[in-house]
Amino acid sequence: MYSNQPESFQVWGCSTGTVAMGKVFLNIVDSEGKSKTLDDYALADVGVGMVEIVIVNFAPELMMTGQDWLLTLVTVVAGYAILLFP
């Protein structure tokens, strides 16, 4: 078994479905719960959750007022900043 197999299955499940699907896949490959994947996911989800809340709140308003270019610009620049300065 590869050392990152539980994490890979959990991330794949979350990416293609929901967090619950990721948890189901994690339980399949790590039924004894030896990996710390859920702990890592919980810490990472704090930052992701904040970003999702901001996008869900501001995206519709910016699009309705015709400023969809601003939303695109801000999200692309923020994404590059996160990748360049972790």
N, CA and C of each residue as an Amber inpcrd file, in Angstrom:
protein
   258
   0.8420000  -1.1830000   0.0000000   0.0000000   0.0000000   0.0000000
   0.8830000   1.2400000   0.0000000   0.5980000   2.1610000  -0.8930000
   1.3330000   3.4170000  -0.9170000   0.9700000   4.2460000   0.2980000
   1.8930000   5.0640000   0.7330000   1.6430000   5.8430000   1.9450000
   0.5910000   6.9310000   1.7370000   0.4010000   7.3980000   0.5090000
  -0.5710000   8.4690000   0.2750000  -1.8770000   7.9530000  -0.3320000
  -2.0880000   6.6620000  -0.3270000  -3.2980000   6.1180000  -0.9380000
  -4.5810000   6.5930000  -0.2540000  -4.6830000   6.5900000   1.0850000
  -5.9300000   7.0950000   1.6920000  -6.2210000   8.5390000   1.3360000
  -5.1810000   9.3730000   1.3370000  -5.3790000  10.7800000   1.0110000
  -5.8340000  10.9490000  -0.4280000  -5.2450000  10.1700000  -1.3280000
  -5.5990000  10.2830000  -2.7390000  -7.0590000   9.9270000  -2.9760000
  -7.5190000   8.8450000  -2.3620000  -8.9020000   8.4460000  -2.5350000
  -9.8620000   9.4520000  -1.9070000  -9.4940000  10.0100000  -0.7660000
 -10.3610000  10.9790000  -0.1060000 -10.4690000  12.2490000  -0.9290000
  -9.3580000  12.7300000  -1.4580000  -9.3770000  13.9420000  -2.2830000
 -10.1470000  13.6930000  -3.5710000  -9.9500000  12.5340000  -4.1770000
 -10.6720000  12.2050000  -5.4020000 -12.1790000  12.1590000  -5.1420000
 -12.6000000  11.5780000  -4.0480000 -14.0240000  11.5220000  -3.7160000
 -14.6130000  12.9030000  -3.4990000 -13.8760000  13.7700000  -2.8130000
 -14.3700000  15.1340000  -2.5850000 -14.4160000  15.9280000  -3.8760000
 -13.4600000  15.6960000  -4.7680000 -13.4180000  16.4400000  -6.0200000
 -14.5200000  16.0270000  -6.9850000 -14.8840000  14.7640000  -6.9610000
 -15.8780000  14.2770000  -7.9150000 -17.2810000  14.2160000  -7.3370000
 -17.4320000  14.4720000  -6.0850000 -18.7670000  14.3840000  -5.4870000
 -18.8980000  15.3320000  -4.3250000 -18.9350000  14.7630000  -3.1560000
 -19.1100000  15.5480000  -1.9440000 -18.0990000  15.0890000  -0.8980000
 -18.0770000  15.7890000   0.2070000 -17.1990000  15.3890000   1.3000000
 -17.5890000  14.0080000   1.8040000 -18.8790000  13.7250000   1.8260000
 -19.3360000  12.3990000   2.2780000 -18.8080000  11.2980000   1.3680000
 -18.7650000  11.5420000   0.0710000 -18.2280000  10.5390000  -0.8510000
 -16.7420000  10.3290000  -0.5920000 -16.0260000  11.3960000  -0.3350000
 -14.6160000  11.2730000   0.0020000 -14.4070000  10.4760000   1.2700000
 -15.2970000  10.6790000   2.2310000 -15.2040000   9.9270000   3.4840000
 -15.5090000   8.4490000   3.2720000 -16.4420000   8.1570000   2.3850000
 -16.7520000   6.7590000   2.0690000 -15.5420000   6.0870000   1.4460000
 -14.9060000   6.7540000   0.4720000 -13.7070000   6.1830000  -0.1470000
 -12.5950000   6.0040000   0.8740000 -12.4580000   6.9690000   1.7860000
 -11.4330000   6.8470000   2.8180000 -11.7110000   5.6500000   3.7140000
 -12.9650000   5.4250000   4.0510000 -13.3070000   4.2740000   4.8860000
 -13.0660000   2.9590000   4.1630000 -13.1580000   2.9540000   2.8420000
 -12.8920000   1.7330000   2.0820000 -11.4060000   1.3890000   2.1320000
 -10.5460000   2.3670000   1.8950000  -9.1120000   2.0790000   1.8350000
  -8.4470000   2.1000000   3.2060000  -9.0590000   2.7490000   4.1780000
  -8.4850000   2.8210000   5.5270000  -9.5850000   2.5590000   6.5470000
 -10.0660000   1.3340000   6.5480000 -11.2130000   1.0080000   7.3970000
 -10.8680000   1.0410000   8.8870000  -9.6090000   0.8930000   9.2260000
  -9.2200000   0.9300000  10.6350000  -8.9460000   2.3510000  11.1390000
  -8.8910000   3.3040000  10.2400000  -8.6940000   4.6970000  10.6200000
  -7.2910000   5.0220000  11.0890000  -6.3030000   4.3550000  10.5300000
  -4.9170000   4.5800000  10.9540000  -4.3180000   5.8580000  10.3700000
  -4.7880000   6.2740000   9.2010000  -4.2230000   7.4910000   8.6010000
  -4.8290000   8.7270000   9.2590000  -4.1280000   9.8070000   9.1530000
  -4.5870000  11.0830000   9.7170000  -5.1950000  11.9710000   8.6430000
  -5.7890000  11.3570000   7.6350000  -6.3220000  12.1020000   6.5000000
  -7.4380000  13.0510000   6.9120000  -8.3570000  12.6090000   7.7400000
  -9.4700000  13.4790000   8.1410000  -8.9920000  14.6590000   8.9720000
  -7.9430000  14.4520000   9.7710000  -7.3760000  15.5730000  10.5270000
  -6.7950000  16.6160000   9.5740000  -6.0560000  16.1440000   8.5700000
  -5.4810000  17.0630000   7.5850000  -6.5730000  17.7830000   6.8060000
  -7.6100000  17.0580000   6.4330000  -8.7020000  17.6620000   5.6690000
  -9.4310000  18.7210000   6.5020000  -9.6260000  18.4380000   7.7710000
 -10.3240000  19.3970000   8.6330000  -9.5410000  20.6980000   8.7490000
  -8.2200000  20.6100000   8.8710000  -7.4060000  21.8250000   8.9480000
  -7.4160000  22.5900000   7.6290000  -7.3520000  21.8710000   6.5210000
  -7.3490000  22.5360000   5.2180000  -8.7040000  23.1510000   4.8960000
  -9.7680000  22.5340000   5.3740000 -11.1140000  23.0100000   5.0420000
 -11.4440000  24.3410000   5.7110000 -10.7350000  24.6970000   6.7700000
 -10.9780000  25.9900000   7.4220000 -10.6970000  27.1310000   6.4460000
  -9.5530000  27.0850000   5.7890000  -9.2150000  28.1280000   4.8200000
 -10.0790000  28.0820000   3.5780000 -10.3430000  26.8840000   3.0950000
 -11.1660000  26.7310000   1.8930000 -12.5980000  27.1880000   2.1790000
 -13.0900000  26.8950000   3.3500000 -14.4540000  27.2930000   3.7110000
 -14.6350000  28.8030000   3.7000000 -13.6310000  29.5130000   4.1740000
 -13.7140000  30.9780000   4.1790000 -13.7490000  31.5290000   2.7540000
 -12.9290000  30.9770000   1.8910000 -12.9080000  31.4200000   0.4930000
 -14.2460000  31.1290000  -0.1750000 -14.8040000  29.9540000   0.0810000
 -16.0980000  29.6080000  -0.5120000 -17.1960000  30.5490000  -0.0440000
 -17.1840000  30.9170000   1.2200000 -18.2020000  31.8320000   1.7450000
 -18.1080000  33.1910000   1.0500000 -16.8940000  33.6920000   0.8780000
 -16.7120000  34.9890000   0.2100000 -17.1830000  34.9200000  -1.2380000
 -16.8060000  33.8540000  -1.9450000 -17.1950000  33.7400000  -3.3530000
 -18.7050000  33.5940000  -3.4910000 -19.3220000  32.7730000  -2.6530000
 -20.7690000  32.5730000  -2.7460000 -21.5270000  33.8640000  -2.4340000
 -20.9940000  34.6830000  -1.5490000 -21.6800000  35.9270000  -1.1920000
 -21.4940000  37.0310000  -2.2230000 -20.2950000  37.1510000  -2.7780000
 -20.0130000  38.2880000  -3.6460000 -20.1710000  38.0040000  -5.1340000
 -20.0250000  36.7720000  -5.5540000 -20.0850000  36.4560000  -6.9860000
 -21.4210000  36.8360000  -7.6240000 -22.5610000  36.4640000  -7.0470000
 -23.8220000  36.8360000  -7.7030000 -24.0220000  38.3520000  -7.8150000
 -23.6480000  39.0720000  -6.7550000 -23.8250000  40.5230000  -6.7810000
 -22.9290000  41.1710000  -7.8380000 -21.6900000  40.7260000  -7.9290000
 -20.7880000  41.2850000  -8.9330000 -21.2540000  40.9480000 -10.3410000
 -21.7800000  39.7660000 -10.5440000 -22.2600000  39.3860000 -11.8750000
 -23.5190000  40.1490000 -12.2540000 -24.4060000  40.3770000 -11.3060000
 -25.6370000  41.1050000 -11.6060000 -25.3770000  42.5740000 -11.9180000
 -24.3070000  43.1240000 -11.3600000 -23.9940000  44.5300000 -11.6200000
 -23.0490000  44.7050000 -12.8050000 -22.7680000  43.6120000 -13.5120000
 -21.9440000  43.6970000 -14.7110000 -20.4550000  43.7440000 -14.4400000
 -20.0440000  43.3510000 -13.2530000 -18.6260000  43.3820000 -12.9050000
 -18.0470000  41.9680000 -12.8390000 -18.4880000  41.1240000 -13.7530000
 -17.9760000  39.7590000 -13.7480000 -16.4870000  39.7240000 -14.0620000
 -15.9810000  40.6960000 -14.8120000 -14.5560000  40.7880000 -15.1030000
 -13.7550000  40.9990000 -13.8230000 -14.3260000  41.7610000 -12.8740000
 -13.6470000  42.0170000 -11.6080000 -13.5580000  40.7300000 -10.7850000
 -14.6280000  39.9640000 -10.7710000 -14.6300000  38.6890000 -10.0620000
 -13.5810000  37.7490000 -10.6480000 -13.5300000  37.6800000 -11.9630000
 -12.5430000  36.8260000 -12.6230000 -11.1280000  37.2830000 -12.3080000
 -10.8810000  38.5670000 -12.3940000  -9.5530000  39.1120000 -12.1310000
  -9.1140000  38.8410000 -10.6920000  -9.9900000  39.1070000  -9.7560000
  -9.6400000  38.9220000  -8.3410000  -9.3840000  37.4510000  -8.0280000
 -10.2190000  36.5520000  -8.5360000 -10.0190000  35.1400000  -8.2310000
  -8.7540000  34.5840000  -8.8890000  -8.4540000  35.0210000 -10.1040000
  -7.2330000  34.5430000 -10.7680000  -5.9910000  35.0730000 -10.0560000
  -5.9830000  36.3560000  -9.7150000  -4.8300000  36.9250000  -9.0190000
  -4.6630000  36.2940000  -7.6370000  -5.7540000  36.1030000  -6.9220000
  -5.6800000  35.4570000  -5.6180000  -5.1920000  34.0180000  -5.7340000
  -5.6410000  33.3190000  -6.7570000  -5.1800000  31.9420000  -6.9660000
  -3.6960000  31.8720000  -7.2360000  -3.1900000  32.7590000  -8.0920000
  -1.7580000  32.7940000  -8.3570000  -0.9760000  33.1830000  -7.0960000
  -1.5010000  34.1160000  -6.3160000  -0.8110000  34.5190000  -5.0830000
  -0.7370000  33.3570000  -4.0990000  -1.7910000  32.5900000  -4.0160000
  -1.7770000  31.4350000  -3.1020000  -0.7660000  30.3960000  -3.5730000
  -0.6870000  30.1910000  -4.8830000   0.2650000  29.2210000  -5.4120000
   1.7230000  29.6800000  -5.2730000   1.9530000  30.9780000  -5.4660000
   3.3200000  31.4870000  -5.4040000   3.8190000  31.7230000  -3.9800000
   2.9240000  32.1010000  -3.0960000   3.3130000  32.4060000  -1.7120000
   2.4990000  31.5650000  -0.7380000   2.8580000  30.2820000  -0.6010000
   2.0500000  29.4140000   0.2890000   2.1750000  29.7090000   1.7190000
